Amino acid sequence: MGLNIPSLQSQVRFAEYKVEVDTGEGTQEVQAAIQSLLSVKELQWHHFRDTGARYYDLRALVDFLWLIDCQDALCVLGMKLRCDARGTGRPEQVAKALGFSQRPKSIHRTNLIVN
């Protein structure tokens, strides 16, 4: 009976993250960047691996973004990203897509959402 049960990892659909990033921007600019990204239908993206470039739609991997806190351009963002067989959203790529040039100072996965 136990052998026919799908693995927990195969049932994960989304992961939520708390991401701390030095945005170089104020609260209003960060909110505007979030709304701008969420409003696009498609966001062509690529990253490089050992095997070469991988191209995909980053927007399809972002379910939701929100601003948790922002003080002196150091902001904490919430991210709900797809994490399934169709693709996995990466917080550092979403931060870059928001226009933040620096890599996040910290990334903490706070929740996994299954079927």
C-alpha angles and dihedrals in degrees: 000000000000093000092066095054114104116244118261091242092056089055096053111109103168139016124205121213140191106213125189113202136166098233100178085222139094128248095270093051092048091049089049091050091050093049091046093053093045091050096058118094095211136013114191110213140169141189133184127247134175088272094051137263122346117204124199146138106274092188090064088060095053114083097170142346129194140172113244099177140341126193124167092343091306102118135183114213130192117219131187106194133181114255111178144097091295093059147302124248115224119211094216091055092049090051089052091048088054087060099256108141097197123076114248115276090220139003120196123181104219104176144014118208118206133191 
